[in-house]
Each structure stands twice: as C-alpha cells, then as structure tokens.
Amino acid sequence: MNTYFSQVYEVVSRIPYGMVASYGQIALLLGDPRQARTVGWAMSQCPEELAWHRVVRSDGSIAQREHDALQRVLLEAEGICFLQSGRIDMQHYQWRP
C-alpha cells in the first residue's frame, strides 16, 4: 500500500464521531497542504472499515461522487446538521486535533 495513503488513513481514523475534516486539512496535518487532491485519491481507495464519510470539502460540501447521498445519511446519523445550502457548518463540526 502507498505509504502516503497509509498516513491519510491513520489521520482519518482519528476523526471523532460527529466531527469532519477536509481533504486539505488532512494534507496539512501530513505536512503539505497542496496535496488535498492526493488525499481525495487515497479516500477513493480507503479500507471499508474507515469512517470515510467524515472527510468533506473545505467549504463543508460533500464531493459529488457515487456515494454522496450515503455520506450525508451517515453524517446525519452522527448528529451532524446540514445548513440550507446543503453544506456542513465547518466552524461547528470541523475536527481540530
């Protein structure tokens, strides 16, 4: 497995229940904020047991892809509320390690 991807998964595994992190935030925590797209690639191949749904865009939106509706359901099940715009209030729900 790609070492960088493994590091991404380790960070994602630490995101607490009811909180989210952005792709760019994860890249920053790994030392290079310009690697947000690489974090996205890693998440597209993540292990099934990983709480992948807790990773969102920096503006609080859910990336449009195959499981975006499921992602919203999973986040709402954790108590995360969405604004009328369909985004998450990152001031309130963003994980700050």
N, CA, C and O atoms as a MOPAC input file, in Angstrom:
PM7 MOZYME 1SCF
protein

 N      0.85500 1    -1.19200 1     0.00000 1
 C      0.00000 1     0.00000 1     0.00000 1
 C      0.89100 1     1.24300 1     0.00000 1
 O      1.95200 1     1.25700 1     0.62400 1
 N      0.46300 1     2.25000 1    -0.68300 1
 C      1.15300 1     3.53500 1    -0.74100 1
 C      1.33900 1     4.09000 1     0.67800 1
 O      0.38400 1     4.15000 1     1.45200 1
 N      2.55700 1     4.48900 1     1.01000 1
 C      2.86100 1     4.99900 1     2.34800 1
 C      2.05200 1     6.26000 1     2.66200 1
 O      1.53400 1     6.40600 1     3.76900 1
 N      1.94400 1     7.17000 1     1.68800 1
 C      1.17700 1     8.39300 1     1.91700 1
 C     -0.28300 1     8.04300 1     2.18200 1
 O     -0.90500 1     8.60600 1     3.08300 1
 N     -0.82700 1     7.12300 1     1.40700 1
 C     -2.20900 1     6.70800 1     1.61500 1
 C     -2.37700 1     6.14900 1     3.02800 1
 O     -3.37000 1     6.44400 1     3.69200 1
 N     -1.42800 1     5.35600 1     3.48800 1
 C     -1.48600 1     4.80700 1     4.84900 1
 C     -1.50500 1     5.92100 1     5.88600 1
 O     -2.21200 1     5.82600 1     6.89000 1
 N     -0.73700 1     6.96700 1     5.64800 1
 C     -0.72200 1     8.11300 1     6.56900 1
 C     -2.07300 1     8.82200 1     6.55600 1
 O     -2.57000 1     9.23700 1     7.60400 1
 N     -2.66600 1     8.96200 1     5.37300 1
 C     -4.00300 1     9.56300 1     5.26400 1
 C     -4.99100 1     8.75400 1     6.10100 1
 O     -5.76100 1     9.31800 1     6.87800 1
 N     -4.96500 1     7.44500 1     5.94000 1
 C     -5.90800 1     6.58500 1     6.65300 1
 C     -5.71500 1     6.66700 1     8.16400 1
 O     -6.68300 1     6.58200 1     8.91900 1
 N     -4.48900 1     6.82900 1     8.59800 1
 C     -4.22300 1     6.95600 1    10.02800 1
 C     -4.84500 1     8.24000 1    10.56900 1
 O     -5.44600 1     8.23200 1    11.64300 1
 N     -4.70700 1     9.33200 1     9.83900 1
 C     -5.31300 1    10.60000 1    10.26200 1
 C     -6.82800 1    10.47600 1    10.26500 1
 O     -7.48000 1    10.87300 1    11.23100 1
 N     -7.38800 1     9.93600 1     9.21000 1
 C     -8.84900 1     9.79200 1     9.11400 1
 C     -9.37700 1     8.92600 1    10.25800 1
 O    -10.46500 1     9.18600 1    10.77300 1
 N     -8.64100 1     7.92400 1    10.65300 1
 C     -9.08800 1     7.04800 1    11.74000 1
 C     -9.19600 1     7.78000 1    13.07000 1
 O     -9.85400 1     7.29400 1    13.99000 1
 N     -8.56200 1     8.93900 1    13.18200 1
 C     -8.59900 1     9.72700 1    14.42400 1
 C     -9.72600 1    10.76000 1    14.45600 1
 O     -9.96500 1    11.37200 1    15.49700 1
 N    -10.42000 1    10.96400 1    13.34000 1
 C    -11.51600 1    11.94700 1    13.32100 1
 C    -12.63100 1    11.41100 1    14.22000 1
 O    -13.15000 1    10.32200 1    13.97400 1
 N    -13.00200 1    12.16000 1    15.25500 1
 C    -14.01100 1    11.66100 1    16.19100 1
 C    -15.41400 1    11.58300 1    15.58300 1
 O    -15.74000 1    12.28500 1    14.62600 1
 N    -16.20700 1    10.73000 1    16.15400 1
 C    -17.62700 1    10.61200 1    15.83700 1
 C    -18.26100 1    12.00000 1    15.93600 1
 O    -18.01500 1    12.73000 1    16.89600 1
 N    -19.07100 1    12.36000 1    14.95100 1
 C    -19.76600 1    13.63800 1    14.97800 1
 C    -18.93300 1    14.82400 1    14.53100 1
 O    -19.35900 1    15.97100 1    14.67200 1
 N    -17.74800 1    14.56100 1    13.99200 1
 C    -16.87500 1    15.62400 1    13.50100 1
 C    -16.45400 1    15.28900 1    12.07500 1
 O    -16.57400 1    14.14600 1    11.63200 1
 N    -15.95800 1    16.30400 1    11.36000 1
 C    -15.46600 1    16.10300 1     9.99800 1
 C    -14.11700 1    16.78800 1     9.83700 1
 O    -13.73600 1    17.64000 1    10.64000 1
 N    -13.40500 1    16.40400 1     8.79200 1
 C    -12.16500 1    17.06100 1     8.39900 1
 C    -12.21100 1    17.24000 1     6.89100 1
 O    -12.89600 1    16.49600 1     6.18900 1
 N    -11.49000 1    18.21600 1     6.40500 1
 C    -11.45300 1    18.44100 1     4.95800 1
 C    -10.23300 1    17.74900 1     4.36300 1
 O     -9.27900 1    17.41800 1     5.06700 1
 N    -10.28700 1    17.54100 1     3.06200 1
 C     -9.16200 1    16.94200 1     2.34500 1
 C     -7.89800 1    17.77900 1     2.57300 1
 O     -6.82800 1    17.24100 1     2.85500 1
 N     -8.03700 1    19.09000 1     2.44900 1
 C     -6.89800 1    19.98200 1     2.63300 1
 C     -6.37400 1    19.97400 1     4.05500 1
 O     -5.16600 1    20.06800 1     4.27300 1
 N     -7.25900 1    19.86300 1     5.01500 1
 C     -6.84800 1    19.79800 1     6.42000 1
 C     -6.01100 1    18.55200 1     6.66100 1
 O     -4.99400 1    18.60600 1     7.35300 1
 N     -6.43200 1    17.44200 1     6.09700 1
 C     -5.67100 1    16.20000 1     6.25600 1
 C     -4.30000 1    16.34700 1     5.60700 1
 O     -3.29100 1    15.93500 1     6.17900 1
 N     -4.26300 1    16.93300 1     4.41300 1
 C     -2.97600 1    17.16200 1     3.73600 1
 C     -2.07800 1    18.05500 1     4.58900 1
 O     -0.88000 1    17.79900 1     4.70600 1
 N     -2.64900 1    19.10000 1     5.18400 1
 C     -1.87700 1    19.99300 1     6.04200 1
 C     -1.31800 1    19.24200 1     7.25500 1
 O     -0.15800 1    19.42600 1     7.62300 1
 N     -2.13700 1    18.40900 1     7.86300 1
 C     -1.68200 1    17.62300 1     9.01200 1
 C     -0.54200 1    16.68500 1     8.62800 1
 O      0.27700 1    16.31300 1     9.47000 1
 N     -0.49400 1    16.30400 1     7.34800 1
 C      0.58100 1    15.43000 1     6.86800 1
 C      1.76300 1    16.21200 1     6.31500 1
 O      2.71500 1    15.62500 1     5.80100 1
 N      1.70200 1    17.54900 1     6.42000 1
 C      2.85600 1    18.36200 1     6.08300 1
 C      2.85100 1    19.05500 1     4.74400 1
 O      3.79700 1    19.78100 1     4.44200 1
 N      1.82900 1    18.86700 1     3.92100 1
 C      1.78700 1    19.53500 1     2.62100 1
 C      0.35500 1    19.86600 1     2.23300 1
 O     -0.34900 1    19.02400 1     1.67600 1
 N     -0.08000 1    21.08600 1     2.52500 1
 C     -1.47800 1    21.46200 1     2.26700 1
 C     -1.85600 1    21.42700 1     0.78500 1
 O     -3.03900 1    21.49000 1     0.45300 1
 N     -0.87900 1    21.33000 1    -0.09800 1
 C     -1.19300 1    21.28200 1    -1.53000 1
 C     -1.48600 1    19.86400 1    -2.02600 1
 O     -1.64900 1    19.64800 1    -3.22700 1
 N     -1.55100 1    18.91700 1    -1.12000 1
 C     -1.81300 1    17.52400 1    -1.50100 1
 C     -3.26400 1    17.09700 1    -1.26300 1
 O     -3.54500 1    15.90500 1    -1.13800 1
 N     -4.18400 1    18.05800 1    -1.20100 1
 C     -5.59300 1    17.73100 1    -0.95300 1
 C     -6.13100 1    16.75900 1    -2.00200 1
 O     -6.90100 1    15.85800 1    -1.67000 1
 N     -5.74400 1    16.92800 1    -3.23700 1
 C     -6.22300 1    16.03000 1    -4.29400 1
 C     -5.70800 1    14.60300 1    -4.07100 1
 O     -6.42600 1    13.63500 1    -4.32200 1
 N     -4.47500 1    14.47900 1    -3.60400 1
 C     -3.92200 1    13.15700 1    -3.30900 1
 C     -4.68200 1    12.51000 1    -2.16100 1
 O     -4.91600 1    11.30100 1    -2.16700 1
 N     -5.06500 1    13.31200 1    -1.17900 1
 C     -5.89800 1    12.80100 1    -0.08600 1
 C     -7.21400 1    12.27400 1    -0.66400 1
 O     -7.69800 1    11.22000 1    -0.24800 1
 N     -7.78200 1    12.99100 1    -1.60300 1
 C     -9.00900 1    12.53700 1    -2.26600 1
 C     -8.82300 1    11.20500 1    -2.96300 1
 O     -9.68600 1    10.33100 1    -2.88400 1
 N     -7.69600 1    11.04600 1    -3.64800 1
 C     -7.41000 1     9.76500 1    -4.30800 1
 C     -7.29500 1     8.64900 1    -3.27800 1
 O     -7.81200 1     7.55000 1    -3.47400 1
 N     -6.61300 1     8.94600 1    -2.18400 1
 C     -6.47300 1     7.94500 1    -1.12100 1
 C     -7.84700 1     7.54400 1    -0.58600 1
 O     -8.10900 1     6.36200 1    -0.35800 1
 N     -8.71700 1     8.52300 1    -0.38700 1
 C    -10.03300 1     8.23100 1     0.15500 1
 C    -10.88500 1     7.42200 1    -0.81700 1
 O    -11.76900 1     6.67700 1    -0.39400 1
 N    -10.62800 1     7.55900 1    -2.10300 1
 C    -11.39600 1     6.77800 1    -3.08100 1
 C    -11.02200 1     5.30100 1    -3.03600 1
 O    -11.71500 1     4.46300 1    -3.61300 1
 N     -9.92700 1     4.98500 1    -2.34900 1
 C     -9.46200 1     3.60200 1    -2.25400 1
 C     -9.33800 1     3.13600 1    -0.80700 1
 O     -8.63800 1     2.16300 1    -0.52600 1
 N    -10.00600 1     3.81800 1     0.10100 1
 C     -9.79500 1     3.53900 1     1.52500 1
 C    -10.39600 1     2.20200 1     1.94700 1
 O    -11.31400 1     1.68900 1     1.30700 1
 N     -9.86300 1     1.64900 1     3.03100 1
 C    -10.40700 1     0.40300 1     3.58100 1
 C    -11.86700 1     0.59600 1     4.00000 1
 O    -12.25900 1     1.67400 1     4.44800 1
 N    -12.65500 1    -0.45500 1     3.85000 1
 C    -14.09100 1    -0.37300 1     4.14700 1
 C    -14.39000 1     0.04700 1     5.57700 1
 O    -15.37700 1     0.74200 1     5.82000 1
 N    -13.55800 1    -0.36200 1     6.52700 1
 C    -13.84300 1    -0.07000 1     7.93500 1
 C    -13.52800 1     1.37300 1     8.34100 1
 O    -13.85700 1     1.79000 1     9.45200 1
 N    -12.90200 1     2.12100 1     7.46100 1
 C    -12.54400 1     3.50600 1     7.75600 1
 C    -13.77500 1     4.41200 1     7.65900 1
 O    -14.61300 1     4.22600 1     6.77700 1
 N    -13.88300 1     5.37800 1     8.55100 1
 C    -15.01500 1     6.31900 1     8.54600 1
 C    -14.80600 1     7.36700 1     7.45400 1
 O    -14.62900 1     8.55200 1     7.73900 1
 N    -14.83000 1     6.91600 1     6.20800 1
 C    -14.58800 1     7.74900 1     5.01900 1
 C    -15.55900 1     8.91100 1     4.93100 1
 O    -15.22800 1     9.96500 1     4.38800 1
 N    -16.74500 1     8.72200 1     5.46100 1
 C    -17.79200 1     9.74000 1     5.33800 1
 C    -17.47600 1    11.01100 1     6.12200 1
 O    -18.13300 1    12.03300 1     5.91700 1
 N    -16.49200 1    10.97200 1     7.00800 1
 C    -16.13500 1    12.14600 1     7.81400 1
 C    -15.18100 1    13.09300 1     7.09500 1
 O    -14.74100 1    14.08100 1     7.68300 1
 N    -14.85500 1    12.81600 1     5.84800 1
 C    -13.96300 1    13.67800 1     5.06800 1
 C    -14.79100 1    14.39900 1     4.01300 1
 O    -15.43700 1    13.77200 1     3.17300 1
 N    -14.76100 1    15.72200 1     4.07100 1
 C    -15.57100 1    16.55800 1     3.18200 1
 C    -14.70100 1    17.66200 1     2.57900 1
 O    -13.52300 1    17.79300 1     2.91200 1
 N    -15.28700 1    18.43100 1     1.70900 1
 C    -14.57300 1    19.57600 1     1.12800 1
 C    -14.41600 1    20.67700 1     2.17300 1
 O    -15.14300 1    20.71300 1     3.16600 1
 N    -13.46500 1    21.56600 1     1.94000 1
 C    -13.16400 1    22.61900 1     2.91800 1
 C    -14.33300 1    23.57400 1     3.14500 1
 O    -14.41300 1    24.21400 1     4.19400 1
 N    -15.24000 1    23.67600 1     2.17200 1
 C    -16.40100 1    24.55200 1     2.34300 1
 C    -17.57200 1    23.84500 1     3.01800 1
 O    -18.65600 1    24.41200 1     3.15000 1
 N    -17.34500 1    22.60400 1     3.44400 1
 C    -18.38800 1    21.85000 1     4.12900 1
 C    -19.30400 1    21.08500 1     3.19700 1
 O    -20.27100 1    20.47000 1     3.64900 1
 N    -19.02400 1    21.10900 1     1.91800 1
 C    -19.86200 1    20.36300 1     0.98000 1
 C    -19.34300 1    18.94300 1     0.81900 1
 O    -18.19200 1    18.63500 1     1.12900 1
 N    -20.21400 1    18.10500 1     0.33100 1
 C    -19.86500 1    16.71400 1     0.05300 1
 C    -19.48000 1    16.61900 1    -1.41300 1
 O    -20.19100 1    17.11700 1    -2.28600 1
 N    -18.35200 1    15.97900 1    -1.67600 1
 C    -17.90100 1    15.81000 1    -3.06200 1
 C    -18.92400 1    14.97000 1    -3.82500 1
 O    -19.40700 1    13.95900 1    -3.31700 1
 N    -19.24700 1    15.38900 1    -5.03500 1
 C    -20.19800 1    14.66900 1    -5.87800 1
 C    -19.53900 1    13.41300 1    -6.43000 1
 O    -18.65300 1    13.48200 1    -7.28300 1
 N    -19.97700 1    12.28700 1    -5.94100 1
 C    -19.47000 1    11.00200 1    -6.41700 1
 C    -20.50400 1     9.92900 1    -6.13300 1
 O    -21.62300 1    10.22900 1    -5.71900 1
 N    -20.13400 1     8.70300 1    -6.35100 1
 C    -21.06300 1     7.57600 1    -6.28200 1
 C    -21.83400 1     7.47400 1    -4.97000 1
 O    -23.02200 1     7.15100 1    -4.98700 1
 N    -21.19400 1     7.73900 1    -3.84000 1
 C    -21.83000 1     7.51500 1    -2.53800 1
 C    -22.15200 1     8.80300 1    -1.78700 1
 O    -22.19900 1     8.79700 1    -0.55700 1
 N    -22.37400 1     9.90600 1    -2.49900 1
 C    -22.59500 1    11.17400 1    -1.80900 1
 C    -23.88200 1    11.18200 1    -0.97400 1
 O    -23.90100 1    11.77100 1     0.10700 1
 N    -24.94800 1    10.54500 1    -1.44700 1
 C    -26.19400 1    10.50200 1    -0.67000 1
 C    -25.99200 1     9.68200 1     0.60100 1
 O    -26.47200 1    10.06300 1     1.66800 1
 N    -25.28800 1     8.56800 1     0.49100 1
 C    -24.98600 1     7.74600 1     1.65800 1
 C    -24.12400 1     8.51400 1     2.65100 1
 O    -24.31900 1     8.39800 1     3.86100 1
 N    -23.18200 1     9.29200 1     2.15400 1
 C    -22.31200 1    10.06700 1     3.03300 1
 C    -23.13900 1    11.02300 1     3.88500 1
 O    -22.91100 1    11.15300 1     5.08700 1
 N    -24.08900 1    11.68000 1     3.25900 1
 C    -24.93100 1    12.61000 1     4.01900 1
 C    -25.73400 1    11.87100 1     5.08900 1
 O    -25.83500 1    12.33800 1     6.22300 1
 N    -26.29800 1    10.73400 1     4.73600 1
 C    -27.07100 1     9.93500 1     5.69600 1
 C    -26.19900 1     9.52400 1     6.88200 1
 O    -26.62400 1     9.62200 1     8.03400 1
 N    -24.98400 1     9.06700 1     6.59900 1
 C    -24.07700 1     8.64400 1     7.66800 1
 C    -23.68900 1     9.81100 1     8.57300 1
 O    -23.60900 1     9.65300 1     9.79100 1
 N    -23.45000 1    10.97300 1     7.98500 1
 C    -23.09600 1    12.14600 1     8.78900 1
 C    -24.27200 1    12.59800 1     9.64800 1
 O    -24.09900 1    12.93100 1    10.82000 1
 N    -25.46200 1    12.60800 1     9.06600 1
 C    -26.64600 1    12.98700 1     9.83600 1
 C    -26.89400 1    12.00100 1    10.97900 1
 O    -27.35100 1    12.39700 1    12.05100 1
 N    -26.59700 1    10.71900 1    10.75400 1
 C    -26.75300 1     9.71000 1    11.80500 1
 C    -25.80100 1     9.96200 1    12.97200 1
 O    -26.05100 1     9.51700 1    14.09200 1
 N    -24.70700 1    10.67900 1    12.70200 1
 C    -23.75600 1    11.03200 1    13.76200 1
 C    -24.11400 1    12.37000 1    14.41400 1
 O    -23.37800 1    12.86000 1    15.26900 1
 N    -25.23400 1    12.95700 1    14.01400 1
 C    -25.68000 1    14.20700 1    14.61400 1
 C    -25.19500 1    15.45300 1    13.91200 1
 O    -25.37300 1    16.55700 1    14.42800 1
 N    -24.59300 1    15.30900 1    12.75800 1
 C    -24.11200 1    16.47000 1    12.00300 1
 C    -25.26900 1    17.04500 1    11.20800 1
 O    -25.90500 1    16.34900 1    10.41700 1
 N    -25.53300 1    18.32700 1    11.43100 1
 C    -26.62800 1    19.01200 1    10.75200 1
 C    -26.09400 1    19.75000 1     9.52700 1
 O    -24.97200 1    20.25700 1     9.52400 1
 N    -26.90200 1    19.79400 1     8.51700 1
 C    -26.55200 1    20.49600 1     7.28800 1
 C    -27.28900 1    21.82500 1     7.22900 1
 O    -28.44300 1    21.92800 1     7.64600 1
 N    -26.61500 1    22.82900 1     6.71100 1
 C    -27.22100 1    24.13500 1     6.51100 1
 C    -28.18400 1    24.05000 1     5.32700 1
 O    -28.18900 1    23.05600 1     4.60200 1
 N    -28.99500 1    25.08400 1     5.12900 1
 C    -29.92400 1    25.10300 1     3.99600 1
 C    -29.18800 1    24.98800 1     2.66400 1
 O    -29.74400 1    24.49200 1     1.68500 1
 N    -27.96200 1    25.43800 1     2.62800 1
 C    -27.15400 1    25.37500 1     1.41400 1
 C    -26.71200 1    23.95000 1     1.08800 1
 O    -26.16800 1    23.70000 1     0.01200 1
 N    -26.94400 1    23.01700 1     2.01200 1
 C    -26.51500 1    21.64300 1     1.81400 1
 C    -25.10000 1    21.38500 1     2.30800 1
 O    -24.55000 1    20.30000 1     2.11700 1
 N    -24.52500 1    22.38400 1     2.93900 1
 C    -23.15900 1    22.26300 1     3.45700 1
 C    -23.17100 1    22.07500 1     4.96400 1
 O    -24.16400 1    22.34400 1     5.63900 1
 N    -22.04800 1    21.60800 1     5.46600 1
 C    -21.84500 1    21.44600 1     6.90600 1
 C    -21.23100 1    22.73200 1     7.44000 1
 O    -20.38300 1    23.33700 1     6.78300 1
 N    -21.65000 1    23.14800 1     8.61300 1
 C    -21.06100 1    24.31500 1     9.26500 1
 C    -19.68900 1    23.89700 1     9.80500 1
 O    -19.59000 1    23.29200 1    10.87300 1
 N    -18.64000 1    24.22500 1     9.05700 1
 C    -17.28900 1    23.79700 1     9.43200 1
 C    -16.82100 1    24.46800 1    10.72000 1
 O    -15.98200 1    23.91100 1    11.42800 1
 N    -17.34100 1    25.63800 1    11.03500 1
 C    -16.97200 1    26.28800 1    12.29700 1
 C    -17.41200 1    25.42500 1    13.48500 1
 O    -16.76000 1    25.41000 1    14.52900 1
 N    -18.49800 1    24.72600 1    13.31400 1
 C    -19.06200 1    23.92700 1    14.39500 1
 C    -18.59400 1    22.46700 1    14.38700 1
 O    -18.32500 1    21.90200 1    15.44700 1
 N    -18.49400 1    21.85800 1    13.21400 1
 C    -18.24600 1    20.42000 1    13.13300 1
 C    -16.82800 1    20.01600 1    12.71200 1
 O    -16.50700 1    18.82700 1    12.68400 1
 N    -15.98100 1    20.99600 1    12.38600 1
 C    -14.63300 1    20.62600 1    11.94200 1
 C    -13.78900 1    20.15300 1    13.10900 1
 O    -13.71400 1    20.81400 1    14.14500 1
 N    -13.16200 1    19.01700 1    12.93600 1
 C    -12.25100 1    18.44400 1    13.92200 1
 C    -11.01200 1    19.30800 1    14.00800 1
 O    -10.43300 1    19.68600 1    12.98900 1
 N    -10.61100 1    19.61800 1    15.21900 1
 C     -9.39600 1    20.40400 1    15.45700 1
 C     -8.49200 1    19.61200 1    16.39900 1
 O     -8.59600 1    19.73100 1    17.62000 1
 N     -7.60000 1    18.79800 1    15.81500 1
 C     -6.75400 1    17.93700 1    16.66500 1
 C     -5.75700 1    18.74100 1    17.49700 1
 O     -4.98000 1    18.16300 1    18.25700 1

